[in-house]
Amino acid sequence: MHKTSTALPENIVIFDGVCNLCEFSVNFIFEHDTAGHFFFTPAQSPLGASLFRRFGINTSRLDTVVLVRGERAFTRSAAAIEIASRLDMPWNLLAIFKAVPEPLRDMVYDLIAQNRYQLFGKKEQCMVPTEALRRRVLEQLPGE
């Protein structure tokens, strides 16, 4: 497994592929990441499931964005801040929220995450990315 992980990009965002808010977030990250730091995988994909298992992330509730950076996984508000910190100006300034205590940040994050389907809706199937975004969407482990 370790050999395979070295073939993965450094920053992989795992998202709920049927969540409208998550789709908006992926498109937002893609549009404001002109340096191309981030790759994406739906939680429902083989790669998403493999990364959840690898990092021991509970998949019974898909209520968090996950950022896998090398050998570390960030979840909830920590993932959102780590992602924001690598986006183009002015969005990278959102990293200032690191100064807010994590329990408080996660409380707000959880409130939105737990109500995201009611607030933003849900699809029957995973998003269909644009051609440009598709080049940065991974669904399988390399070599599969």
Number of C-alpha atoms within 10 A of each C-alpha: 6 7 7 10 14 12 11 16 16 15 18 24 25 28 25 24 23 19 22 19 20 24 20 12 15 25 15 12 23 20 13 18 19 12 10 14 16 23 23 25 24 22 24 18 19 16 20 24 18 14 21 18 12 12 13 10 15 10 13 6 8 17 21 22 22 27 25 24 17 13 11 9 20 19 18 20 23 21 19 21 20 18 24 22 18 21 24 15 12 10 15 17 14 17 17 11 15 14 8 10 9 14 10 11 17 17 13 13 17 16 10 16 20 14 12 17 16 10 12 12 12 18 11 8 10 17 15 10 14 9 8 9 15 12 11 18 18 21 17 14 16 12 6 7
